[in-house]
Amino acid sequence: MIRSLRLINFKAFENQQLEFRPLTLLSGLNSTGKSSVIQSLLLLRQSYEQELLEEIGLALNGDLVEIGNAQDAFYENASDDYIEFTITNEDNKQGVWRFNYELENKETELLDIDFSSSTKPGDAIYESSIFNKRLKFHYLQAERIGPRLVNDMSDYKVRRLKQLGTKGEYAGHFLNVYGREPIPIANLAYPQAKSMDLIDQVEGWMREVSPGTRITINSYPDIGMTNSQYSYGDSNLRRSTNVGFGISYTLPILVAVLSSEPDTLILIENPEAHLHPKGQAKMGELLALAASCGIQIVMETHSDHVLNGIRVAVHDGKLDPGYVQLHYLQRRENRGLTFTEVVSPNIDRNGRIDKWPDGFFDEWDKSLDALLEPAGE
């Protein structure tokens, strides 16, 4: 499990230390660096998967993330000519990766590693979940697959790597293969589900988004496609294109969380997308429960409902407040230069937050204050 991350000269960050806990929530206005934090982890994993990280360098483009070229990754006001990532895990094992930036090679998509300043091949940090090539890792980006009549199958991703695809495009195939296996963590079970099987648990939690939902996955291996259909207590099977974006966007998150075992790392962008407020709050509750069971969640969100779902879980004793890390990222300016400042509020046993910096999930209060003022004539 990741305990801290330091970013040097990477995108919006000159030198930033970020603490991580089982549930780490990144929030802030657009273009303040939230996605960059997640991208730094994805870059390390993708370079490791390509067998580059330990001996060659950092792959800026791949299956997980596409940054562009070296100039796109480099902090524009840097005083040093390198990018550096440092990860410390819960056992105090640390990995440091320094990559050379050369102005004359700013268009390159591969940053060479600095062997003298980086973690050596085979070091213990490579045992962490972020580098585990099989199981114990999921990443779901903000732009997930919406309703489709059919979705692709991938035996390599699903059967060999147990992955869902960064857009959740293989969630249907995953359910088709593993849907009748019991979920690994009993404490995540939905109480009213028909069984502990993955498909029934996914259906149970999905009912918090769309009451009465039943899911049917049809597989067509001869053409490499799956088809998802939904029903609501009757025999009428509906196409996924007729049930809206909320279900399609939520399905891969539920599958990822409920199929995970302890020590899994899950990176999620905007889990609230296309969900109504109750569904967003329930999503926060589920992610909080997952964190309490040993799954590490790192998410970017703009939703006060997701945050409040987490706060209620803390209040109700479902999650220790010490398991939650909040980071609010905001842009500052000094002498004509902009930089990102990170404020990290704390949450107590009652689910209360100790400080609310301007812009930190406070738009409701600002709008309410405006509405309480008498309207002008």
C-alpha positions as CSV (number, residue, x, y, z in Angstrom):
1,M,0.0,0.0,0.0
2,I,1.3,3.4,-0.9
3,R,2.0,5.7,2.0
4,S,3.4,8.8,0.3
5,L,4.3,10.1,-3.2
6,R,6.7,12.9,-4.0
7,L,6.7,14.6,-7.4
8,I,9.6,16.8,-8.6
9,N,9.4,18.8,-11.8
10,F,6.4,16.9,-13.1
11,K,3.7,18.9,-14.9
12,A,2.1,21.3,-12.3
13,F,4.4,20.3,-9.5
14,E,7.9,21.6,-8.8
15,N,8.4,19.6,-5.5
16,Q,5.3,18.2,-3.9
17,Q,4.9,15.6,-1.2
18,L,1.5,13.9,-0.9
19,E,0.5,11.5,1.9
20,F,-1.7,8.5,0.9
21,R,-4.0,6.4,3.1
22,P,-6.3,3.5,2.3
23,L,-8.8,6.1,0.9
24,T,-7.2,9.1,-0.8
25,L,-9.5,11.7,-2.3
26,L,-8.1,14.4,-4.7
27,S,-10.3,17.4,-5.4
28,G,-9.9,20.9,-6.7
29,L,-10.7,23.2,-9.6
30,N,-10.0,22.1,-13.2
31,S,-6.4,22.0,-14.3
32,T,-4.8,22.1,-10.8
33,G,-3.0,18.8,-11.0
34,K,-5.4,16.2,-9.7
35,S,-5.1,14.0,-12.8
36,S,-1.3,14.5,-12.8
37,V,-1.0,12.8,-9.4
38,I,-2.8,9.7,-10.8
39,Q,-0.8,10.0,-14.0
40,S,2.5,9.8,-12.2
41,L,1.5,6.4,-10.8
42,L,0.2,5.2,-14.2
43,L,3.5,6.2,-15.8
44,L,5.5,4.1,-13.4
45,R,3.2,1.1,-13.8
46,Q,3.0,1.4,-17.6
47,S,6.8,1.7,-17.9
48,Y,7.2,-1.3,-15.6
49,E,4.8,-3.3,-17.7
50,Q,6.8,-2.4,-20.8
51,E,9.9,-3.7,-19.0
52,L,11.5,-0.2,-19.3
53,L,11.4,1.2,-15.8
54,E,14.2,-0.7,-14.2
55,E,16.8,-0.3,-16.8
56,I,15.8,2.1,-19.6
57,G,13.4,4.9,-18.7
58,L,9.9,6.3,-18.5
59,A,7.4,5.6,-21.3
60,L,5.2,8.7,-21.6
61,N,2.7,7.0,-23.8
62,G,1.1,3.5,-23.5
63,D,-2.1,1.6,-22.7
64,L,-2.7,3.3,-19.4
65,V,-1.9,7.0,-20.0
66,E,-0.7,9.2,-22.8
67,I,1.2,12.3,-21.7
68,G,2.7,13.3,-25.1
69,N,6.3,14.2,-25.1
70,A,9.0,15.2,-22.6
71,Q,8.1,18.9,-22.7
72,D,4.5,18.0,-21.8
73,A,5.6,16.2,-18.7
74,F,8.2,18.7,-17.5
75,Y,7.4,21.4,-15.0
76,E,7.9,24.6,-17.1
77,N,9.6,26.6,-14.4
78,A,12.0,23.9,-13.2
79,S,15.5,24.9,-12.1
80,D,16.8,21.3,-12.5
81,D,16.9,19.1,-15.6
82,Y,15.1,16.0,-14.3
83,I,11.7,14.6,-13.3
84,E,11.7,12.5,-10.2
85,F,9.1,10.3,-8.5
86,T,9.4,8.8,-5.0
87,I,7.0,6.2,-3.6
88,T,7.1,5.1,0.0
89,N,4.9,2.1,1.0
90,E,3.5,1.1,4.4
91,D,6.6,-1.0,5.2
92,N,8.8,2.1,4.7
93,K,10.2,0.6,1.5
94,Q,11.0,3.4,-0.8
95,G,11.5,3.7,-4.6
96,V,13.1,6.7,-6.3
97,W,13.0,7.1,-10.0
98,R,14.9,10.0,-11.6
99,F,14.6,10.7,-15.4
100,N,16.8,13.0,-17.4
101,Y,15.2,15.9,-19.3
102,E,17.2,17.3,-22.2
103,L,15.9,20.4,-23.9
104,E,17.3,19.3,-27.2
105,N,15.2,16.1,-26.9
106,K,12.0,17.7,-25.6
107,E,10.0,15.9,-28.3
108,T,11.0,12.4,-27.1
109,E,8.3,10.1,-25.7
110,L,10.9,8.1,-23.5
111,L,12.8,9.8,-20.7
112,D,16.1,8.1,-19.9
113,I,16.5,6.9,-16.3
114,D,19.3,8.3,-14.2
115,F,20.9,5.1,-12.8
116,S,23.0,6.9,-10.2
117,S,19.9,8.4,-8.5
118,S,17.2,5.7,-9.0
119,T,16.0,2.5,-7.4
120,K,17.9,-0.5,-8.6
121,P,16.3,-3.4,-10.5
122,G,14.8,-6.0,-8.3
123,D,14.4,-3.7,-5.3
124,A,11.7,-4.6,-2.8
125,I,9.5,-1.7,-3.8
126,Y,8.7,-3.6,-7.0
127,E,6.7,-6.0,-4.9
128,S,4.1,-3.2,-4.3
129,S,0.6,-3.5,-5.8
130,I,1.3,-0.7,-8.3
131,F,3.8,-3.0,-10.0
132,N,1.9,-6.2,-9.7
133,K,1.4,-7.5,-13.3
134,R,-1.4,-9.8,-12.3
135,L,-4.2,-8.9,-10.1
136,K,-4.2,-6.2,-7.4
137,F,-4.5,-3.2,-9.7
138,H,-7.3,-1.4,-11.5
139,Y,-7.5,2.0,-13.2
140,L,-10.7,3.4,-14.5
141,Q,-10.4,6.8,-16.3
142,A,-13.0,9.6,-16.4
143,E,-14.0,8.8,-20.0
144,R,-15.5,5.4,-19.5
145,I,-17.5,3.4,-22.0
146,G,-21.1,4.5,-22.2
147,P,-24.1,2.4,-23.4
148,R,-23.2,0.2,-26.3
149,L,-25.1,-2.6,-28.0
150,V,-22.0,-4.8,-27.9
151,N,-18.6,-4.6,-26.2
152,D,-15.3,-6.2,-27.0
153,M,-13.9,-9.3,-25.4
154,S,-10.2,-9.7,-24.4
155,D,-8.9,-13.0,-23.1
156,Y,-5.5,-11.4,-22.5
157,K,-6.9,-8.5,-20.4
158,V,-9.6,-10.5,-18.6
159,R,-8.4,-14.0,-18.2
160,R,-4.6,-13.4,-17.9
161,L,-4.4,-10.0,-16.2
162,K,-7.9,-9.8,-14.6
163,Q,-8.3,-6.3,-15.9
164,L,-11.4,-4.4,-17.0
165,G,-9.8,-2.0,-19.4
166,T,-9.1,1.7,-18.5
167,K,-12.6,2.6,-19.9
168,G,-14.3,-0.4,-18.3
169,E,-14.8,-1.8,-21.8
170,Y,-14.2,-5.4,-20.7
171,A,-16.6,-5.3,-17.6
172,G,-19.1,-7.4,-19.4
173,H,-16.5,-10.0,-20.4
174,F,-15.2,-10.0,-16.9
175,L,-18.6,-10.7,-15.4
176,N,-19.2,-13.4,-18.0
177,V,-16.0,-15.2,-16.9
178,Y,-16.0,-14.5,-13.2
179,G,-19.6,-13.6,-12.4
180,R,-20.3,-16.9,-10.6
181,E,-17.3,-16.8,-8.3
182,P,-17.9,-15.5,-4.8
183,I,-16.5,-12.0,-4.0
184,P,-13.1,-12.2,-2.1
185,I,-14.1,-9.9,0.7
186,A,-17.3,-10.8,2.6
187,N,-17.6,-7.5,4.4
188,L,-18.3,-5.8,1.0
189,A,-21.4,-7.9,0.5
190,Y,-24.7,-6.2,-0.3
191,P,-27.1,-7.6,2.5
192,Q,-30.1,-8.2,0.2
193,A,-28.2,-9.8,-2.7
194,K,-29.2,-13.3,-3.8
195,S,-25.8,-14.8,-3.1
196,M,-22.1,-13.9,-2.6
197,D,-21.4,-14.4,-6.3
198,L,-19.9,-11.4,-8.0
199,I,-22.8,-10.9,-10.5
200,D,-25.4,-11.0,-7.7
201,Q,-23.3,-8.6,-5.6
202,V,-22.9,-6.2,-8.5
203,E,-26.7,-6.3,-9.1
204,G,-27.2,-5.6,-5.4
205,W,-25.1,-2.5,-5.3
206,M,-26.4,-1.4,-8.7
207,R,-29.9,-1.2,-7.2
208,E,-28.7,1.7,-5.2
209,V,-28.3,3.5,-8.5
210,S,-31.2,2.0,-10.3
211,P,-33.7,0.1,-8.1
212,G,-34.6,-3.4,-9.1
213,T,-31.9,-3.8,-11.7
214,R,-31.1,-7.3,-13.0
215,I,-28.1,-7.8,-15.3
216,T,-27.7,-10.4,-18.1
217,I,-24.4,-10.8,-19.9
218,N,-24.5,-12.6,-23.2
219,S,-21.2,-13.8,-24.7
220,Y,-20.4,-14.3,-28.4
221,P,-16.9,-15.6,-28.5
222,D,-17.0,-16.4,-32.2
223,I,-17.0,-12.7,-33.0
224,G,-15.3,-11.5,-29.8
225,M,-18.2,-9.6,-28.3
226,T,-20.4,-9.4,-25.3
227,N,-23.8,-7.9,-24.9
228,S,-25.3,-6.5,-21.7
229,Q,-29.1,-6.5,-21.1
230,Y,-31.1,-5.2,-18.1
231,S,-34.5,-6.0,-16.6
232,Y,-36.5,-4.6,-13.7
233,G,-38.5,-7.4,-12.1
234,D,-40.1,-8.5,-15.3
235,S,-39.2,-10.6,-18.3
236,N,-38.5,-7.7,-20.6
237,L,-34.8,-7.5,-21.3
238,R,-33.7,-4.0,-22.2
239,R,-30.7,-3.0,-24.3
240,S,-28.0,-1.1,-22.5
241,T,-28.6,1.8,-24.8
242,N,-32.1,2.1,-23.3
243,V,-31.1,2.3,-19.6
244,G,-28.8,5.4,-19.6
245,F,-25.2,6.3,-18.9
246,G,-25.4,6.0,-15.1
247,I,-25.4,2.2,-15.2
248,S,-22.8,1.8,-17.9
249,Y,-20.4,4.2,-16.1
250,T,-21.0,2.6,-12.7
251,L,-20.8,-1.0,-13.7
252,P,-17.0,-1.3,-14.1
253,I,-16.4,0.5,-10.7
254,L,-18.7,-2.0,-8.9
255,V,-17.0,-4.9,-10.7
256,A,-13.5,-3.6,-9.9
257,V,-14.2,-3.0,-6.2
258,L,-16.2,-6.2,-5.5
259,S,-13.8,-8.5,-7.4
260,S,-10.7,-7.2,-5.6
261,E,-8.9,-8.8,-2.8
262,P,-7.0,-6.9,0.0
263,D,-3.9,-5.0,-1.0
264,T,-5.4,-4.2,-4.4
265,L,-4.7,-0.6,-5.7
266,I,-7.7,1.0,-7.5
267,L,-7.3,4.4,-9.2
268,I,-10.6,6.0,-10.2
269,E,-11.4,9.3,-11.9
270,N,-14.8,10.8,-11.3
271,P,-16.7,7.9,-9.8
272,E,-19.8,10.2,-9.7
273,A,-20.1,10.6,-13.4
274,H,-23.8,10.3,-14.6
275,L,-25.0,9.4,-11.2
276,H,-27.9,11.0,-9.3
277,P,-27.0,12.4,-5.7
278,K,-28.1,9.2,-3.9
279,G,-26.1,7.0,-6.2
280,Q,-23.0,9.3,-5.7
281,A,-23.4,9.1,-1.9
282,K,-23.7,5.3,-2.1
283,M,-20.6,5.1,-4.3
284,G,-18.7,7.0,-1.6
285,E,-20.0,4.5,1.0
286,L,-18.9,1.5,-1.1
287,L,-15.4,3.0,-1.7
288,A,-15.1,3.7,2.1
289,L,-16.1,0.1,2.9
290,A,-13.5,-1.2,0.4
291,A,-10.8,1.0,2.0
292,S,-11.8,-0.4,5.4
293,C,-11.2,-3.9,4.1
294,G,-7.6,-3.4,2.9
295,I,-8.2,-2.2,-0.7
296,Q,-6.4,1.1,-1.4
297,I,-8.5,3.6,-3.3
298,V,-7.1,6.8,-4.9
299,M,-9.8,8.8,-6.6
300,E,-10.3,12.2,-8.2
301,T,-13.7,13.6,-7.7
302,H,-15.7,16.9,-7.9
303,S,-18.7,15.5,-6.0
304,D,-19.7,16.7,-2.5
305,H,-22.1,13.7,-2.4
306,V,-19.2,11.2,-2.8
307,L,-17.4,13.0,0.0
308,N,-20.4,13.0,2.2
309,G,-20.9,9.3,1.6
310,I,-17.4,8.8,2.9
311,R,-18.1,11.1,5.9
312,V,-21.3,9.2,6.8
313,A,-19.4,5.9,6.6
314,V,-16.8,7.4,9.1
315,H,-19.6,8.7,11.3
316,D,-21.3,5.3,11.3
317,G,-18.1,3.5,12.3
318,K,-17.7,1.8,9.0
319,L,-14.3,3.5,8.3
320,D,-11.6,4.7,10.7
321,P,-11.0,8.4,10.0
322,G,-7.3,7.7,10.0
323,Y,-7.9,5.7,6.8
324,V,-9.0,8.8,4.9
325,Q,-6.7,11.4,3.3
326,L,-8.1,14.5,1.7
327,H,-6.1,16.7,-0.7
328,Y,-7.5,19.9,-2.2
329,L,-5.4,21.3,-5.0
330,Q,-5.6,25.0,-5.9
331,R,-3.7,27.3,-8.2
332,R,-1.6,30.2,-6.7
333,E,0.4,32.9,-8.3
334,N,3.7,34.5,-7.1
335,R,5.6,37.1,-9.0
336,G,3.8,36.2,-12.3
337,L,4.4,32.5,-11.9
338,T,1.6,30.0,-11.2
339,F,2.0,27.0,-9.0
340,T,-0.2,24.3,-7.4
341,E,-0.7,24.5,-3.6
342,V,-2.1,21.4,-1.8
343,V,-4.3,21.8,1.3
344,S,-5.0,18.6,3.2
345,P,-8.1,18.8,5.5
346,N,-8.6,16.2,8.2
347,I,-11.7,14.3,9.0
348,D,-12.6,13.3,12.6
349,R,-14.6,10.4,14.1
350,N,-17.8,12.3,13.7
351,G,-17.2,12.8,10.0
352,R,-16.5,16.4,10.4
353,I,-13.8,18.2,8.4
354,D,-11.5,20.6,10.2
355,K,-11.0,23.2,7.5
356,W,-12.7,24.2,4.3
357,P,-10.5,26.2,2.0
358,D,-12.2,28.4,-0.6
359,G,-13.5,26.1,-3.3
360,F,-13.4,22.9,-1.3
361,F,-16.9,21.5,-1.9
362,D,-18.4,24.8,-0.8
363,E,-20.4,25.8,-3.8
364,W,-23.7,24.7,-2.2
365,D,-23.1,27.0,0.8
366,K,-22.2,29.9,-1.5
367,S,-25.3,29.4,-3.6
368,L,-27.5,29.1,-0.5
369,D,-26.0,32.3,0.9
370,A,-26.8,34.1,-2.3
371,L,-30.4,32.7,-2.3
372,L,-31.0,33.9,1.3
373,E,-30.3,37.4,0.2
374,P,-33.4,39.3,-0.8
375,A,-33.8,39.4,-4.6
376,G,-33.3,42.8,-6.2
377,E,-36.2,44.7,-7.7
